[in-house]
Amino acid sequence: MTQEEKAERYDFLVREGDKIQFQLSKLQSQNAGINTQSDKYNVEVEKYRQGLLNLENEMAKLFM
């Protein structure tokens, strides 16, 4: 992979990470009250966190 391709991939991963982080923050703020968390909420949060982890792993591969 050329440096230019890595840069483009890096930019894409950062944008995707920002989108996921925005959705996660939005979900967390909607459920900020006491006892408003549910199994559905926990599943959604885990999905977003797993997405971020996948992006991190992909980004790390760019620099190996």
Secondary structure, DSSP 8 states (H G I E B T S, - for coil): --HHHHHHHHHHHHHHHHHHHHHHHHHHHHT-STT---HHHHHHHHHHHHHHHHHHHHHHHHT-
